[in-house]
Amino acid sequence: MRCGLVARKLGMSRLFNDNGDHVPVTVLKIEDLEVLSIKSVDKDGYNAVQLGFSNKKPKNISKPLRGFFAKSKSEPKEKVVEFRVSEDAILNIGDKLGVNHFVAGQKIDAV
């Protein structure tokens, strides 16, 4: 199982196919998505990847979170999320994620 992504919804639009029919699409923006921490079976009892989304000013976060971001050597993030992954899908701390994370034709669940 692969890691998910976090994106900001910008709005809706439409595209036209070859027949002239319009297809509704959702426009998403992935900004500054970075791997902050890794959870492993040996240490935590499960495999997971923690991601940080969208940079935030250091003055607007708490001191404990500043320590967390300093440990991962990254800028403070607006949102931190955790995705459970299989052992072969673990990423490295500091990896940047973007649209190249998806495979052409891959189906996704958006929440």
LUMMARVO-481713 format. One record per residue (C-alpha): residue in three letters; x, y, z. Coordinates in pm, 1 decimal, decimal comma. Layout:
REM residues N
 type       xx       yy       zz
  ALA        X        Y        Z
...
//
This chain:
REM residues 111
 type       xx       yy       zz
  MET      0,0      0,0      0,0
  ARG    142,0    337,8   -105,8
  CYS    141,9    666,9     78,1
  GLY   -131,7    921,7      2,7
  LEU    -99,7   1293,2    -69,9
  VAL   -250,1   1607,7     79,3
  ALA   -374,5   1883,0   -151,8
  ARG   -571,0   2206,6   -130,5
  LYS   -888,1   2228,2   -340,0
  LEU   -878,1   2536,9   -560,4
  GLY  -1215,8   2486,0   -724,0
  MET  -1400,9   2317,5  -1005,7
  SER  -1365,1   2349,5  -1381,8
  ARG  -1451,7   2150,1  -1691,2
  LEU  -1270,6   1991,9  -1981,8
  PHE  -1412,4   1900,9  -2321,1
  ASN  -1349,5   1559,0  -2476,2
  ASP  -1326,8   1476,4  -2847,5
  ASN  -1707,6   1446,4  -2878,4
  GLY  -1761,0   1796,3  -2740,5
  ASP  -1904,7   1669,9  -2411,4
  HIS  -1785,4   1847,9  -2099,7
  VAL  -1632,7   1655,5  -1810,3
  PRO  -1632,0   1817,5  -1462,8
  VAL  -1288,7   1823,7  -1296,5
  THR  -1162,4   1928,9   -954,3
  VAL   -851,1   2148,1   -945,6
  LEU   -610,9   2056,4   -663,6
  LYS   -283,9   2220,3   -557,3
  ILE     -2,4   2025,9   -389,5
  GLU    228,3   2266,2   -208,9
  ASP    548,3   2190,9    -16,9
  LEU    454,9   1829,8     65,6
  GLU    745,1   1665,2    247,7
  VAL    811,9   1345,1    446,7
  LEU    870,4   1447,9    809,0
  SER    888,2   1119,8    999,5
  ILE    883,6    742,4    955,5
  LYS    707,4    496,8   1187,2
  SER    838,5    138,7   1185,5
  VAL    712,1   -194,1   1317,0
  ASP   1020,5   -236,5   1537,4
  LYS    982,4     95,5   1718,3
  ASP    611,8    187,2   1691,6
  GLY    434,2   -140,4   1609,8
  TYR    320,6    -37,4   1260,2
  ASN    456,9    111,4    936,5
  ALA    357,3    468,8    855,9
  VAL    481,4    788,0    693,5
  GLN    411,9   1135,1    836,8
  LEU    378,0   1412,1    579,1
  GLY    381,0   1788,6    625,5
  PHE    175,2   2012,1    397,0
  SER    220,7   2383,2    314,7
  ASN    490,5   2588,1    486,8
  LYS    391,2   2806,6    781,8
  LYS    567,7   3087,9    968,5
  PRO    768,7   2959,0   1268,9
  LYS    617,6   3224,4   1498,0
  ASN    270,8   3074,9   1445,7
  ILE    343,5   2726,1   1581,9
  SER    393,6   2594,0   1934,1
  LYS    735,3   2518,9   2083,0
  PRO    683,7   2139,9   2089,7
  LEU    601,4   2144,3   1717,8
  ARG    909,4   2357,6   1650,3
  GLY   1116,4   2077,8   1803,9
  PHE    942,6   1817,8   1588,0
  PHE   1015,3   2015,3   1269,9
  ALA   1375,6   2084,1   1379,4
  LYS   1429,6   1709,0   1430,8
  SER   1316,5   1640,6   1073,3
  LYS   1521,9   1938,6    945,8
  SER   1226,7   2092,2    762,0
  GLU   1035,5   2417,4    768,4
  PRO    724,2   2430,8    989,8
  LYS    416,0   2297,1    814,9
  GLU     49,9   2397,5    827,9
  LYS    -78,3   2042,0    853,6
  VAL     82,0   1709,8    950,4
  VAL    -86,8   1384,0    844,2
  GLU      5,1   1018,4    880,4
  PHE    -51,8    744,1    623,5
  ARG     -8,9    376,1    700,7
  VAL    198,2    206,5    432,3
  SER    336,2   -136,7    356,5
  GLU    699,5   -207,9    434,2
  ASP    810,6   -177,2     71,0
  ALA    645,6    167,3     28,5
  ILE    836,7    351,2    303,0
  LEU    990,8    680,1    185,8
  ASN   1296,2    866,0    318,9
  ILE   1274,2   1162,0    555,6
  GLY   1299,9   1485,9    358,1
  ASP   1158,7   1344,1     32,9
  LYS    936,8   1589,8   -155,6
  LEU    613,4   1453,5   -303,6
  GLY    423,1   1586,7   -602,3
  VAL    206,4   1477,2   -891,5
  ASN    481,7   1240,1  -1009,0
  HIS    376,7   1021,7   -712,6
  PHE     82,7    898,5   -924,0
  VAL     91,3    654,5  -1213,7
  ALA    -94,5    743,6  -1536,2
  GLY   -447,3    599,0  -1527,1
  GLN   -436,1    532,6  -1152,4
  LYS   -766,4    563,9   -965,5
  ILE   -762,4    772,0   -646,3
  ASP   -992,2    836,4   -351,4
  ALA  -1031,1   1203,8   -265,0
  VAL  -1149,3   1298,6     82,6
//
